[in-house]
Amino acid sequence: MRIILAPDKYKGSITGLEFCDILEPILQNHLDAEIIRLPLADGGDGTIEVIDFYLSGETITVQVSDPLFRPIEASFLFSDSTKVAFIEMAESSGLKLLKPEDQNCMNTTTFGTGELILHALDKGAQHIILGIGGSATNDCGIGMASALGYEFFDKNDNEIIPIGRNLTEVKRIDDFQVDKRLAEVKIQIACDVKNPLYGPHGAAHIYGKQKGASHSEIKHLDNGLRQFSTVLDKYFNLSTQEIEGAGAAGGMGAGTVAFLNGELIPGIELIMQIANFETKVKGADWIITGEGRLDQQTLSGKALIGVINMAKQQKIKIASFCGSTDLNPNEIREMGINYSSTIMDKANSLEDALNDTKLYLGQLAEDFISSL
């Protein structure tokens, strides 16, 4: 028997790697089976740990700019053997770096993310994976681009400080000083939202408030994204408003496509590529997966749906051990899951479930073994 362990994290409880640590010895003690660990992530929290599992990279810590241009230390992952770098923009341009009173995406920049990219190039990266969740910004990536050598000018040919507030002023882009190494690097962006750049479902209107912008500032930012998109479209021959995910991370979706020639990809697809998932699961009898909550949102880009789709393609049975679910057995079967149980089936309360996740997950594994 061949069993694949391919979980996402239980947010706030256990990581995907801890899930594997719990299940693997129980399965090996009771079954004559080959157990293969393939932990997953969707591009959000915990992704860097999962990528490190596959790349066995080095954590590189460097000094860059925070969202308000202040010096901070930030880290990225680099694998010298594969020349792959993984950068989380939240490490340099994240909301988590600012005190509540400093949070306002009118004034913040992605400059530090561009500096991290430069440091990855200095290490010799040939493939950069950029995670763009958790940003404090709404600058459409002009801060990142400025760090890489792009320059932005207003109608009077004055250079513009690259923050969200100033998008309305950009009339001209100059790429004369752009780092030439960018053209030689493959850049992929883990992007799990589909928002357009501007408009009622765009970056400013959907995410501006949580980044500290007032109602009037959100209107200004949206107008800036709208106006700047015409400059981007003309300069790069794009249709930025048509790019799915252009509004991700305050317009970084559009900015990474334009300035980096990057490819926006759902986070789970990127992780599966790095893990060589399709090849490694061939011939398996079961894939055991899990996440914190199994619900309708699972179908819209979470790691679990990537596992389910792959299992269907290869006709592999799938078992899910999740924290909880609000789906009935028929709905779960219709998703393509052959066996399902949850921590909440065992626990007395949510608090009990969170405190004793490892104990209950082990019990789920034993129940699964008994069902075979």
N, C-alpha and C positions, 0 to 999 in steps of 0.2 A: 504494500500500500504506500502511496505517495501523497503527503499532505502538505499544502502550502499555508503558511501563516502570513496573512496580508492585511493587518489591521491599520486603521487610523488611530489617533489618540482618543481617549475619553477626556474631553476638555475639562480641566480642573481636577482631574483624578489620576489617570495613568497615561503614559506615553505608549506609542505603538511598539517600541522596543521592550517596554515592561510587559505589555500584553504577551509578546513572544516569550519572554523569560518565564512567565507564569505557566503558559500552556505547553511549551516544548517538553519539559521533563515529565509532566503528567501523561502526555500522549505517548512518549517513549517508554514509560514504565508499563503501560497497559496494552500497547499495540506493537506489532512487528511492522513498523512503518518508517519510511524516510521522511524526516521533517525538514522543510526548507523555510527559512525566514525571509520574508519580503515585506518589511514594514513600509507603510505608505503615508503620504501627507497630501494636502490639497493646495499647498502654497502659502498657507497661513501660519499661525503659531506652531512651532515645533518642526517646521520644514527643514531648517538647517541641520538639526540632529539626524533626521532621516537621510538627508543627502550625504552627510558625513559618514553614515553607515556604509554607503555604497562607494564613495570616493576615497575614504580614508585620508581626508585632506588635513592640511595644517591651518590652524586659526591664525590669521594675520591681523594684528592690531596696529592701527595707524592713527595719526592725528588728522582730522578733517573739520569741516564746519557743521555746526548744528543748524536747525531751521532758521535761526536768527543770526547766522554768520559767526557765532561764537566758537572758539576752538574746543573740540571734544575728542575723546578717543573712541574709535569705532572699529569693529572687526568684520572680516569676511573670511570665507572658507576657500582655500586653494589647494588643488591636487597637482603636485608637480609632475606626477607620472602621466596624467591625462591632459594637463594644461587647462583644466576646467576651474572656473571661479564661480562661487555662489555668493551673491550680494543681496542682502535684505535692505531695501531703502529705509525701512524703519530704524535701522541702526544709526543713520546719520540725519534723516529727514522725517523722523517719526514724531507723532503726537506725544508719545510716551516721554520724550526728551524735554518737554516744556511744562512749566508750572501752569495751572489753570489760567492765571492772570496774563500769561504770555501767549496763550493760544489764540491766534487770529490769522487765518490763511490769507488775509490781505497782505501781511507783512512777512510771510515765511517763504523759504526758498528750498529748492532741491539741489543747491550747489554742492552740498556734502556728498550726495549720491554720485555726482559726476566725479568728485575727488576719489571716491572709492573705486570707481571704474578705472581712473588713471592709475591708481596703485595696483589694481589687478593687471593692467597692461604692463606695468613695470615688472611684475613678477613673471611675465611671459604668458599670460592667459591667451589662449586661442579660442576659447568658448566661454562666454559669460552668461550665466543664468541670473536674472534679476527678478526678485520678488518685490512687488510694489504695493503690498498691503500696509495699513497702519500709518499712512502719511499724515503730516501736519500741514500739507501744502495745497495750493491751487494755482500753480504757476505754469502749468502745461509743459513742464520740463525745461523751461528756459534757464533755470538755475543750473541744472545738470549740464545743459548744453554749454553754458558760459564757462563752466569748469573745464570743459573739453575743447574750448577754443572758439566757440561761436560767439559772435558779437551782435547785439541788438540796438537799433538806433531809432530815435523818434523823428518827427517831421522836420526838426531843425538839425538833424544829424548829430544829436547828442546821444552818447551811449547810455543805455538804460540799466538801472539796477534790477537784477532778475528776480522780482517778487510778483506775487499775484496781482497786487494793486496796479502794477505798471503794464499789464498786458494790453490795456486799451491804447497805450502810447506807441506800441511797436509798429513801425512803418517799413523797416528794412532789416534784413539779416545779412551778415557777412560771415563766410566760412573760411576765409583766407588762412586763419591761424589754427584751424581744427587739427587735432592730433591725427596724423596720417595712419597710425596703427589701427584706428577704428574701422577702416575699410577692409582690414585683413581678419577681423574677428567675427565669429558667429555669435550673435546675441539673441537670446530667447527670454521672453518676459512671462513670468507666471501671473496670469490675469484671470480672475474668476468672476468678474462682473461684466455686464454687457451694456452699461450706460453709454449713451452718446456723449459727445464733448460738451454740448450746451443745450439749453432749452429746459423745459420742466422736469425732464428725467436726466439732465446732465450733471456734470461734476459739482457745480456750485450749488444748484438747487437741492440736490439729494444729500450732499456731504458737507456743504459749507457750514451749516449751523453747528454740527458736532466738532468742527474745527475752529469755532469761536467767532464766526462772521455773523453780523447782524442782518436783519431783513434787507436794509438798504445796501449793505456791503455785498450781500449775495447777488443782488441785481447788478451791481457794478462788476463783480467777478464774472457773472454769466455773460454780460456784455463784452467784457475783455476776452473771454474764450471765443465768443462769436466773432469779434473783430480780428483777433489774432489768427483764427482758423483761415481767414481769407489770405493772410500773409503766408502762412504755412502752405496752403494749397497751391498758391502761385509759385512759391519758391521751390517746393519739392514735387510739384505736379501730383498732388494728392487730392482726395476728397475726404478730409478728416472726419467730417460729421457722419460719414458712412462706415467708418471703422468700428466694428463691434468691440466695445470696451475702451473706446477713445477717452471716455470720461473717468476711467479708473484712476485713483490716486491723484485727484485734482488735475486731470488732463495728462498725467504721465503716460497713459495708454497711447494717446496721440503723439506725445512728445518722443516716446521711445521709438515709435515707428518712423517718425520724421528724422530725428537727429541721429539715431543709432542704426537705422535700417533694421530695426528689431522685429521679431515675430511674436505676436501675442498668442499664448497657448494656455489652455486651462492647466492649473497647477498639477492636477492628478495625472494628466497626460505627460507632463514633463518628468515627474517622478517615475512614472512607469518606463519612460525611455531610459532614464539613468539606471534603473534597476534591471534593464533588459527583461522586463516582466513577461512579455509575450513568449519569449523563448524558454524562460525558466519554469513556467507553469505547464509546459507541454507534457502530456502523459499523466498529469496528476489525477488522483481519484477525488480529492476534496480540496477546496480552498476555504479556509476558515478566516473570516474577516470580522470587523466590528468597529463601532464608533460610539460616541456618547449617546446619541439619540437617533433612532431609525424612524423617519417620518417622510412626509411628502417632499421636503426640501432635499432629501437624499437624492432625489431624481434630477436635481438641477445643479450638478457639478461637484458634489461631495466625492470623497475618495471611494466610498462604497459603490457608487454607480459604475465607476471605472472597472472595479473588480467584477461586478455582476456582468457587465457587457463582455469582458474578456472571457469569463467562465462560460457564457452562452456560446460565444464563438467557438470555443474549444470543447464544448460539451462536457464540462467539468461540473460536478455537483458543488453547491456552495452552502456553507453554514455561517450564520451571523450570530455573534455574541455581542449584544449591544447593552448600553446602560439602561435604556428604556425605549419604549415605542408607543405611538398612539395609533398604529395600524392594526387592523384585524388580521387573522391568519390568512384569509383569502387574498387580501391586498399584498401581504408579504409574499405569498406564493406567486402572485401575478408579477411581482418584481423580478422573479427568477430565483428566489431563495428556497432551497430545499429543506433546510432545517434552521429554526430560529428560536432563540431564547434570550432572556434579558436578566440583568442584575436585579432589576426591580421584581422579577418573579420570585426571587429568593429573599430580598431584603425586607425589613419591617417598615422602613421609612427611607426617604431620600438621604437623610443624615446618616443612617445606618449603611446605605448603599455606598456613599462617598467614603465613609470611614473604613469599610471592609471590602472594598472593590476586589482586592486580590483574592481574598477568601472565597467570595461568591463566584468570581470568574473561574477559579479552580473547580468549584462545584458544577458550573455549567459544562466545563470540559468533561468531567466524569459522567454527567448525564448523557452527553453526546456520545461518548465511548460506549455506554450501555445500550444506546439506540442502534449501534451498527450491527 
